[in-house]
Amino acid sequence: MKKKILVEGMKCENCVKHVKEAVGSVEGVISADVNLSNKSVIIETNTEVSDEAIKLAVNSEKYKVVDL
């Protein structure tokens, strides 16, 4: 399954790395493709992953999910 989220607060490639690692650490996520220019993340999962789990992971890195 694929899911697109929008993340506020990313400003550089280091931010991209942090968001990618945070989302990738969520159980069930098999890939996270972060696009800095449009502030989006395409997440691919192999099971159902809750929106709340993704939000918590992104928020833990001090970024904000603005759309799921």
TIKE-345616 format. One record per atom (N, C-alpha, C, O): residue number from 1; residue in one letter; atom name; z, y, x. Coordinates in nm, 3 decimals, padded with zeros to 5 digits. Example, Ala and Ser with C-alpha at 12.3 -4.5 7.8 and 13.67 -1.06 7.14 Angstrom:
<atoms>
<atom num="1" residu="A" atome="N" up="00.780" north="-00.569" east="01.319"/>
<atom num="1" residu="A" atome="CA" up="00.780" north="-00.450" east="01.230"/>
<atom num="1" residu="A" atome="C" up="00.780" north="-00.330" east="01.320"/>
<atom num="1" residu="A" atome="O" up="00.846" north="-00.332" east="01.424"/>
<atom num="2" residu="S" atome="N" up="00.708" north="-00.225" east="01.285"/>
<atom num="2" residu="S" atome="CA" up="00.714" north="-00.106" east="01.367"/>
<atom num="2" residu="S" atome="C" up="00.787" north="00.003" east="01.290"/>
<atom num="2" residu="S" atome="O" up="00.804" north="00.114" east="01.341"/>
</atoms>
This chain:
<atoms>
<atom num="1" residu="M" atome="N" up="00.000" north="-00.117" east="00.083"/>
<atom num="1" residu="M" atome="CA" up="00.000" north="00.000" east="00.000"/>
<atom num="1" residu="M" atome="C" up="00.000" north="00.124" east="00.088"/>
<atom num="1" residu="M" atome="O" up="00.057" north="00.125" east="00.197"/>
<atom num="2" residu="K" atome="N" up="-00.064" north="00.228" east="00.040"/>
<atom num="2" residu="K" atome="CA" up="-00.066" north="00.354" east="00.113"/>
<atom num="2" residu="K" atome="C" up="-00.004" north="00.463" east="00.028"/>
<atom num="2" residu="K" atome="O" up="-00.014" north="00.464" east="-00.094"/>
<atom num="3" residu="K" atome="N" up="00.061" north="00.555" east="00.097"/>
<atom num="3" residu="K" atome="CA" up="00.127" north="00.667" east="00.031"/>
<atom num="3" residu="K" atome="C" up="00.109" north="00.790" east="00.118"/>
<atom num="3" residu="K" atome="O" up="00.119" north="00.782" east="00.240"/>
<atom num="4" residu="K" atome="N" up="00.082" north="00.905" east="00.055"/>
<atom num="4" residu="K" atome="CA" up="00.067" north="01.030" east="00.130"/>
<atom num="4" residu="K" atome="C" up="00.185" north="01.120" east="00.097"/>
<atom num="4" residu="K" atome="O" up="00.221" north="01.136" east="-00.020"/>
<atom num="5" residu="I" atome="N" up="00.244" north="01.178" east="00.201"/>
<atom num="5" residu="I" atome="CA" up="00.352" north="01.275" east="00.181"/>
<atom num="5" residu="I" atome="C" up="00.317" north="01.403" east="00.255"/>
<atom num="5" residu="I" atome="O" up="00.242" north="01.402" east="00.352"/>
<atom num="6" residu="L" atome="N" up="00.373" north="01.512" east="00.209"/>
<atom num="6" residu="L" atome="CA" up="00.359" north="01.641" east="00.278"/>
<atom num="6" residu="L" atome="C" up="00.495" north="01.677" east="00.336"/>
<atom num="6" residu="L" atome="O" up="00.598" north="01.665" east="00.270"/>
<atom num="7" residu="V" atome="N" up="00.493" north="01.721" east="00.462"/>
<atom num="7" residu="V" atome="CA" up="00.617" north="01.750" east="00.535"/>
<atom num="7" residu="V" atome="C" up="00.615" north="01.893" east="00.585"/>
<atom num="7" residu="V" atome="O" up="00.518" north="01.937" east="00.648"/>
<atom num="8" residu="E" atome="N" up="00.720" north="01.965" east="00.557"/>
<atom num="8" residu="E" atome="CA" up="00.736" north="02.104" east="00.600"/>
<atom num="8" residu="E" atome="C" up="00.818" north="02.108" east="00.729"/>
<atom num="8" residu="E" atome="O" up="00.913" north="02.033" east="00.745"/>
<atom num="9" residu="G" atome="N" up="00.780" north="02.196" east="00.820"/>
<atom num="9" residu="G" atome="CA" up="00.859" north="02.219" east="00.940"/>
<atom num="9" residu="G" atome="C" up="00.797" north="02.168" east="01.068"/>
<atom num="9" residu="G" atome="O" up="00.849" north="02.197" east="01.176"/>
<atom num="10" residu="M" atome="N" up="00.687" north="02.092" east="01.061"/>
<atom num="10" residu="M" atome="CA" up="00.623" north="02.044" east="01.183"/>
<atom num="10" residu="M" atome="C" up="00.541" north="02.157" east="01.245"/>
<atom num="10" residu="M" atome="O" up="00.462" north="02.222" east="01.177"/>
<atom num="11" residu="K" atome="N" up="00.562" north="02.178" east="01.376"/>
<atom num="11" residu="K" atome="CA" up="00.493" north="02.288" east="01.443"/>
<atom num="11" residu="K" atome="C" up="00.417" north="02.246" east="01.569"/>
<atom num="11" residu="K" atome="O" up="00.334" north="02.321" east="01.619"/>
<atom num="12" residu="C" atome="N" up="00.445" north="02.125" east="01.620"/>
<atom num="12" residu="C" atome="CA" up="00.384" north="02.084" east="01.746"/>
<atom num="12" residu="C" atome="C" up="00.372" north="01.931" east="01.753"/>
<atom num="12" residu="C" atome="O" up="00.416" north="01.860" east="01.662"/>
<atom num="13" residu="E" atome="N" up="00.312" north="01.884" east="01.860"/>
<atom num="13" residu="E" atome="CA" up="00.295" north="01.739" east="01.877"/>
<atom num="13" residu="E" atome="C" up="00.429" north="01.667" east="01.892"/>
<atom num="13" residu="E" atome="O" up="00.440" north="01.549" east="01.856"/>
<atom num="14" residu="N" atome="N" up="00.529" north="01.734" east="01.943"/>
<atom num="14" residu="N" atome="CA" up="00.661" north="01.673" east="01.953"/>
<atom num="14" residu="N" atome="C" up="00.718" north="01.649" east="01.812"/>
<atom num="14" residu="N" atome="O" up="00.782" north="01.547" east="01.787"/>
<atom num="15" residu="C" atome="N" up="00.694" north="01.743" east="01.723"/>
<atom num="15" residu="C" atome="CA" up="00.735" north="01.727" east="01.583"/>
<atom num="15" residu="C" atome="C" up="00.666" north="01.605" east="01.522"/>
<atom num="15" residu="C" atome="O" up="00.727" north="01.526" east="01.451"/>
<atom num="16" residu="V" atome="N" up="00.537" north="01.593" east="01.550"/>
<atom num="16" residu="V" atome="CA" up="00.459" north="01.480" east="01.499"/>
<atom num="16" residu="V" atome="C" up="00.521" north="01.349" east="01.545"/>
<atom num="16" residu="V" atome="O" up="00.536" north="01.255" east="01.467"/>
<atom num="17" residu="K" atome="N" up="00.557" north="01.343" east="01.671"/>
<atom num="17" residu="K" atome="CA" up="00.619" north="01.223" east="01.728"/>
<atom num="17" residu="K" atome="C" up="00.749" north="01.189" east="01.656"/>
<atom num="17" residu="K" atome="O" up="00.773" north="01.073" east="01.621"/>
<atom num="18" residu="H" atome="N" up="00.832" north="01.288" east="01.633"/>
<atom num="18" residu="H" atome="CA" up="00.961" north="01.265" east="01.566"/>
<atom num="18" residu="H" atome="C" up="00.942" north="01.215" east="01.423"/>
<atom num="18" residu="H" atome="O" up="01.010" north="01.122" east="01.380"/>
<atom num="19" residu="V" atome="N" up="00.850" north="01.277" east="01.350"/>
<atom num="19" residu="V" atome="CA" up="00.824" north="01.235" east="01.211"/>
<atom num="19" residu="V" atome="C" up="00.767" north="01.094" east="01.209"/>
<atom num="19" residu="V" atome="O" up="00.807" north="01.012" east="01.126"/>
<atom num="20" residu="K" atome="N" up="00.674" north="01.066" east="01.298"/>
<atom num="20" residu="K" atome="CA" up="00.612" north="00.933" east="01.303"/>
<atom num="20" residu="K" atome="C" up="00.718" north="00.826" east="01.333"/>
<atom num="20" residu="K" atome="O" up="00.719" north="00.721" east="01.269"/>
<atom num="21" residu="E" atome="N" up="00.805" north="00.852" east="01.428"/>
<atom num="21" residu="E" atome="CA" up="00.910" north="00.756" east="01.462"/>
<atom num="21" residu="E" atome="C" up="01.008" north="00.739" east="01.346"/>
<atom num="21" residu="E" atome="O" up="01.052" north="00.627" east="01.318"/>
<atom num="22" residu="A" atome="N" up="01.043" north="00.848" east="01.281"/>
<atom num="22" residu="A" atome="CA" up="01.138" north="00.842" east="01.170"/>
<atom num="22" residu="A" atome="C" up="01.082" north="00.759" east="01.055"/>
<atom num="22" residu="A" atome="O" up="01.149" north="00.670" east="01.002"/>
<atom num="23" residu="V" atome="N" up="00.958" north="00.789" east="01.015"/>
<atom num="23" residu="V" atome="CA" up="00.897" north="00.716" east="00.905"/>
<atom num="23" residu="V" atome="C" up="00.873" north="00.571" east="00.945"/>
<atom num="23" residu="V" atome="O" up="00.892" north="00.480" east="00.865"/>
<atom num="24" residu="G" atome="N" up="00.832" north="00.550" east="01.067"/>
<atom num="24" residu="G" atome="CA" up="00.808" north="00.414" east="01.117"/>
<atom num="24" residu="G" atome="C" up="00.933" north="00.328" east="01.121"/>
<atom num="24" residu="G" atome="O" up="00.923" north="00.205" east="01.123"/>
<atom num="25" residu="S" atome="N" up="01.049" north="00.390" east="01.124"/>
<atom num="25" residu="S" atome="CA" up="01.174" north="00.314" east="01.129"/>
<atom num="25" residu="S" atome="C" up="01.218" north="00.263" east="00.991"/>
<atom num="25" residu="S" atome="O" up="01.311" north="00.183" east="00.982"/>
<atom num="26" residu="V" atome="N" up="01.153" north="00.309" east="00.886"/>
<atom num="26" residu="V" atome="CA" up="01.188" north="00.265" east="00.750"/>
<atom num="26" residu="V" atome="C" up="01.138" north="00.122" east="00.731"/>
<atom num="26" residu="V" atome="O" up="01.022" north="00.092" east="00.761"/>
<atom num="27" residu="E" atome="N" up="01.224" north="00.036" east="00.681"/>
<atom num="27" residu="E" atome="CA" up="01.189" north="-00.103" east="00.660"/>
<atom num="27" residu="E" atome="C" up="01.072" north="-00.113" east="00.562"/>
<atom num="27" residu="E" atome="O" up="01.075" north="-00.055" east="00.453"/>
<atom num="28" residu="G" atome="N" up="00.969" north="-00.189" east="00.601"/>
<atom num="28" residu="G" atome="CA" up="00.851" north="-00.206" east="00.518"/>
<atom num="28" residu="G" atome="C" up="00.733" north="-00.120" east="00.559"/>
<atom num="28" residu="G" atome="O" up="00.620" north="-00.147" east="00.519"/>
<atom num="29" residu="V" atome="N" up="00.758" north="-00.017" east="00.639"/>
<atom num="29" residu="V" atome="CA" up="00.649" north="00.070" east="00.687"/>
<atom num="29" residu="V" atome="C" up="00.583" north="00.004" east="00.806"/>
<atom num="29" residu="V" atome="O" up="00.649" north="-00.031" east="00.904"/>
<atom num="30" residu="I" atome="N" up="00.450" north="-00.014" east="00.798"/>
<atom num="30" residu="I" atome="CA" up="00.380" north="-00.076" east="00.910"/>
<atom num="30" residu="I" atome="C" up="00.300" north="00.026" east="00.992"/>
<atom num="30" residu="I" atome="O" up="00.264" north="-00.001" east="01.107"/>
<atom num="31" residu="S" atome="N" up="00.273" north="00.144" east="00.934"/>
<atom num="31" residu="S" atome="CA" up="00.210" north="00.251" east="01.012"/>
<atom num="31" residu="S" atome="C" up="00.233" north="00.385" east="00.945"/>
<atom num="31" residu="S" atome="O" up="00.253" north="00.395" east="00.824"/>
<atom num="32" residu="A" atome="N" up="00.231" north="00.489" east="01.028"/>
<atom num="32" residu="A" atome="CA" up="00.245" north="00.626" east="00.979"/>
<atom num="32" residu="A" atome="C" up="00.149" north="00.714" east="01.059"/>
<atom num="32" residu="A" atome="O" up="00.164" north="00.729" east="01.180"/>
<atom num="33" residu="D" atome="N" up="00.052" north="00.770" east="00.991"/>
<atom num="33" residu="D" atome="CA" up="-00.049" north="00.856" east="01.054"/>
<atom num="33" residu="D" atome="C" up="-00.015" north="01.000" east="01.018"/>
<atom num="33" residu="D" atome="O" up="-00.035" north="01.043" east="00.905"/>
<atom num="34" residu="V" atome="N" up="00.035" north="01.075" east="01.117"/>
<atom num="34" residu="V" atome="CA" up="00.081" north="01.212" east="01.094"/>
<atom num="34" residu="V" atome="C" up="-00.029" north="01.310" east="01.133"/>
<atom num="34" residu="V" atome="O" up="-00.085" north="01.301" east="01.242"/>
<atom num="35" residu="N" atome="N" up="-00.060" north="01.404" east="01.042"/>
<atom num="35" residu="N" atome="CA" up="-00.161" north="01.505" east="01.067"/>
<atom num="35" residu="N" atome="C" up="-00.092" north="01.641" east="01.069"/>
<atom num="35" residu="N" atome="O" up="-00.047" north="01.691" east="00.966"/>
<atom num="36" residu="L" atome="N" up="-00.085" north="01.700" east="01.187"/>
<atom num="36" residu="L" atome="CA" up="-00.016" north="01.827" east="01.205"/>
<atom num="36" residu="L" atome="C" up="-00.086" north="01.942" east="01.131"/>
<atom num="36" residu="L" atome="O" up="-00.019" north="02.026" east="01.072"/>
<atom num="37" residu="S" atome="N" up="-00.218" north="01.946" east="01.134"/>
<atom num="37" residu="S" atome="CA" up="-00.289" north="02.060" east="01.076"/>
<atom num="37" residu="S" atome="C" up="-00.271" north="02.071" east="00.925"/>
<atom num="37" residu="S" atome="O" up="-00.266" north="02.183" east="00.872"/>
<atom num="38" residu="N" atome="N" up="-00.262" north="01.959" east="00.854"/>
<atom num="38" residu="N" atome="CA" up="-00.240" north="01.971" east="00.710"/>
<atom num="38" residu="N" atome="C" up="-00.101" north="01.926" east="00.667"/>
<atom num="38" residu="N" atome="O" up="-00.072" north="01.911" east="00.548"/>
<atom num="39" residu="K" atome="N" up="-00.014" north="01.905" east="00.767"/>
<atom num="39" residu="K" atome="CA" up="00.129" north="01.874" east="00.742"/>
<atom num="39" residu="K" atome="C" up="00.147" north="01.750" east="00.655"/>
<atom num="39" residu="K" atome="O" up="00.237" north="01.746" east="00.571"/>
<atom num="40" residu="S" atome="N" up="00.063" north="01.649" east="00.675"/>
<atom num="40" residu="S" atome="CA" up="00.071" north="01.530" east="00.592"/>
<atom num="40" residu="S" atome="C" up="00.098" north="01.405" east="00.675"/>
<atom num="40" residu="S" atome="O" up="00.076" north="01.402" east="00.797"/>
<atom num="41" residu="V" atome="N" up="00.146" north="01.303" east="00.606"/>
<atom num="41" residu="V" atome="CA" up="00.168" north="01.172" east="00.667"/>
<atom num="41" residu="V" atome="C" up="00.112" north="01.068" east="00.571"/>
<atom num="41" residu="V" atome="O" up="00.148" north="01.065" east="00.453"/>
<atom num="42" residu="I" atome="N" up="00.023" north="00.984" east="00.621"/>
<atom num="42" residu="I" atome="CA" up="-00.026" north="00.871" east="00.545"/>
<atom num="42" residu="I" atome="C" up="00.054" north="00.750" east="00.591"/>
<atom num="42" residu="I" atome="O" up="00.050" north="00.711" east="00.708"/>
<atom num="43" residu="I" atome="N" up="00.126" north="00.692" east="00.497"/>
<atom num="43" residu="I" atome="CA" up="00.214" north="00.580" east="00.528"/>
<atom num="43" residu="I" atome="C" up="00.153" north="00.453" east="00.471"/>
<atom num="43" residu="I" atome="O" up="00.112" north="00.450" east="00.355"/>
<atom num="44" residu="E" atome="N" up="00.148" north="00.349" east="00.553"/>
<atom num="44" residu="E" atome="CA" up="00.103" north="00.219" east="00.505"/>
<atom num="44" residu="E" atome="C" up="00.222" north="00.125" east="00.508"/>
<atom num="44" residu="E" atome="O" up="00.295" north="00.117" east="00.607"/>
<atom num="45" residu="T" atome="N" up="00.240" north="00.053" east="00.398"/>
<atom num="45" residu="T" atome="CA" up="00.354" north="-00.038" east="00.386"/>
<atom num="45" residu="T" atome="C" up="00.307" north="-00.178" east="00.351"/>
<atom num="45" residu="T" atome="O" up="00.198" north="-00.198" east="00.299"/>
<atom num="46" residu="N" atome="N" up="00.394" north="-00.275" east="00.382"/>
<atom num="46" residu="N" atome="CA" up="00.363" north="-00.413" east="00.343"/>
<atom num="46" residu="N" atome="C" up="00.450" north="-00.459" east="00.227"/>
<atom num="46" residu="N" atome="O" up="00.434" north="-00.570" east="00.177"/>
<atom num="47" residu="T" atome="N" up="00.543" north="-00.373" east="00.184"/>
<atom num="47" residu="T" atome="CA" up="00.627" north="-00.398" east="00.068"/>
<atom num="47" residu="T" atome="C" up="00.649" north="-00.265" east="-00.003"/>
<atom num="47" residu="T" atome="O" up="00.606" north="-00.160" east="00.045"/>
<atom num="48" residu="E" atome="N" up="00.716" north="-00.270" east="-00.116"/>
<atom num="48" residu="E" atome="CA" up="00.750" north="-00.146" east="-00.187"/>
<atom num="48" residu="E" atome="C" up="00.857" north="-00.072" east="-00.107"/>
<atom num="48" residu="E" atome="O" up="00.961" north="-00.129" east="-00.074"/>
<atom num="49" residu="V" atome="N" up="00.831" north="00.053" east="-00.075"/>
<atom num="49" residu="V" atome="CA" up="00.925" north="00.137" east="-00.001"/>
<atom num="49" residu="V" atome="C" up="00.962" north="00.254" east="-00.091"/>
<atom num="49" residu="V" atome="O" up="00.874" north="00.322" east="-00.146"/>
<atom num="50" residu="S" atome="N" up="01.090" north="00.277" east="-00.107"/>
<atom num="50" residu="S" atome="CA" up="01.134" north="00.384" east="-00.198"/>
<atom num="50" residu="S" atome="C" up="01.105" north="00.522" east="-00.139"/>
<atom num="50" residu="S" atome="O" up="01.110" north="00.543" east="-00.018"/>
<atom num="51" residu="D" atome="N" up="01.075" north="00.614" east="-00.228"/>
<atom num="51" residu="D" atome="CA" up="01.054" north="00.753" east="-00.186"/>
<atom num="51" residu="D" atome="C" up="01.180" north="00.807" east="-00.121"/>
<atom num="51" residu="D" atome="O" up="01.171" north="00.885" east="-00.025"/>
<atom num="52" residu="E" atome="N" up="01.295" north="00.769" east="-00.171"/>
<atom num="52" residu="E" atome="CA" up="01.422" north="00.816" east="-00.117"/>
<atom num="52" residu="E" atome="C" up="01.441" north="00.774" east="00.029"/>
<atom num="52" residu="E" atome="O" up="01.492" north="00.852" east="00.109"/>
<atom num="53" residu="A" atome="N" up="01.402" north="00.652" east="00.063"/>
<atom num="53" residu="A" atome="CA" up="01.414" north="00.602" east="00.201"/>
<atom num="53" residu="A" atome="C" up="01.327" north="00.685" east="00.295"/>
<atom num="53" residu="A" atome="O" up="01.368" north="00.718" east="00.406"/>
<atom num="54" residu="I" atome="N" up="01.207" north="00.719" east="00.249"/>
<atom num="54" residu="I" atome="CA" up="01.117" north="00.800" east="00.331"/>
<atom num="54" residu="I" atome="C" up="01.174" north="00.941" east="00.347"/>
<atom num="54" residu="I" atome="O" up="01.175" north="00.995" east="00.458"/>
<atom num="55" residu="K" atome="N" up="01.221" north="00.999" east="00.238"/>
<atom num="55" residu="K" atome="CA" up="01.281" north="01.133" east="00.244"/>
<atom num="55" residu="K" atome="C" up="01.399" north="01.136" east="00.340"/>
<atom num="55" residu="K" atome="O" up="01.409" north="01.227" east="00.422"/>
<atom num="56" residu="L" atome="N" up="01.487" north="01.039" east="00.330"/>
<atom num="56" residu="L" atome="CA" up="01.604" north="01.034" east="00.418"/>
<atom num="56" residu="L" atome="C" up="01.563" north="01.026" east="00.564"/>
<atom num="56" residu="L" atome="O" up="01.623" north="01.093" east="00.649"/>
<atom num="57" residu="A" atome="N" up="01.463" north="00.946" east="00.594"/>
<atom num="57" residu="A" atome="CA" up="01.417" north="00.931" east="00.733"/>
<atom num="57" residu="A" atome="C" up="01.362" north="01.064" east="00.786"/>
<atom num="57" residu="A" atome="O" up="01.394" north="01.104" east="00.898"/>
<atom num="58" residu="V" atome="N" up="01.279" north="01.130" east="00.707"/>
<atom num="58" residu="V" atome="CA" up="01.220" north="01.258" east="00.750"/>
<atom num="58" residu="V" atome="C" up="01.329" north="01.365" east="00.761"/>
<atom num="58" residu="V" atome="O" up="01.332" north="01.440" east="00.858"/>
<atom num="59" residu="N" atome="N" up="01.416" north="01.371" east="00.662"/>
<atom num="59" residu="N" atome="CA" up="01.524" north="01.471" east="00.664"/>
<atom num="59" residu="N" atome="C" up="01.618" north="01.451" east="00.782"/>
<atom num="59" residu="N" atome="O" up="01.676" north="01.547" east="00.832"/>
<atom num="60" residu="S" atome="N" up="01.635" north="01.326" east="00.826"/>
<atom num="60" residu="S" atome="CA" up="01.725" north="01.299" east="00.939"/>
<atom num="60" residu="S" atome="C" up="01.674" north="01.364" east="01.067"/>
<atom num="60" residu="S" atome="O" up="01.752" north="01.387" east="01.160"/>
<atom num="61" residu="E" atome="N" up="01.546" north="01.394" east="01.071"/>
<atom num="61" residu="E" atome="CA" up="01.486" north="01.462" east="01.187"/>
<atom num="61" residu="E" atome="C" up="01.473" north="01.612" east="01.166"/>
<atom num="61" residu="E" atome="O" up="01.408" north="01.681" east="01.244"/>
<atom num="62" residu="K" atome="N" up="01.535" north="01.663" east="01.059"/>
<atom num="62" residu="K" atome="CA" up="01.541" north="01.807" east="01.027"/>
<atom num="62" residu="K" atome="C" up="01.407" north="01.863" east="00.976"/>
<atom num="62" residu="K" atome="O" up="01.382" north="01.983" east="00.987"/>
<atom num="63" residu="Y" atome="N" up="01.324" north="01.776" east="00.919"/>
<atom num="63" residu="Y" atome="CA" up="01.202" north="01.820" east="00.852"/>
<atom num="63" residu="Y" atome="C" up="01.222" north="01.796" east="00.704"/>
<atom num="63" residu="Y" atome="O" up="01.317" north="01.728" east="00.665"/>
<atom num="64" residu="K" atome="N" up="01.135" north="01.853" east="00.621"/>
<atom num="64" residu="K" atome="CA" up="01.154" north="01.843" east="00.477"/>
<atom num="64" residu="K" atome="C" up="01.030" north="01.788" east="00.409"/>
<atom num="64" residu="K" atome="O" up="00.919" north="01.838" east="00.429"/>
<atom num="65" residu="V" atome="N" up="01.049" north="01.684" east="00.328"/>
<atom num="65" residu="V" atome="CA" up="00.941" north="01.630" east="00.248"/>
<atom num="65" residu="V" atome="C" up="00.923" north="01.724" east="00.129"/>
<atom num="65" residu="V" atome="O" up="01.018" north="01.748" east="00.054"/>
<atom num="66" residu="V" atome="N" up="00.803" north="01.777" east="00.111"/>
<atom num="66" residu="V" atome="CA" up="00.779" north="01.870" east="00.001"/>
<atom num="66" residu="V" atome="C" up="00.697" north="01.808" east="-00.111"/>
<atom num="66" residu="V" atome="O" up="00.689" north="01.864" east="-00.221"/>
<atom num="67" residu="D" atome="N" up="00.635" north="01.693" east="-00.084"/>
<atom num="67" residu="D" atome="CA" up="00.559" north="01.625" east="-00.189"/>
<atom num="67" residu="D" atome="C" up="00.543" north="01.479" east="-00.153"/>
<atom num="67" residu="D" atome="O" up="00.504" north="01.444" east="-00.041"/>
<atom num="68" residu="L" atome="N" up="00.574" north="01.394" east="-00.250"/>
<atom num="68" residu="L" atome="CA" up="00.558" north="01.249" east="-00.232"/>
<atom num="68" residu="L" atome="C" up="00.456" north="01.197" east="-00.328"/>
<atom num="68" residu="L" atome="O" up="00.428" north="01.077" east="-00.329"/>
</atoms>
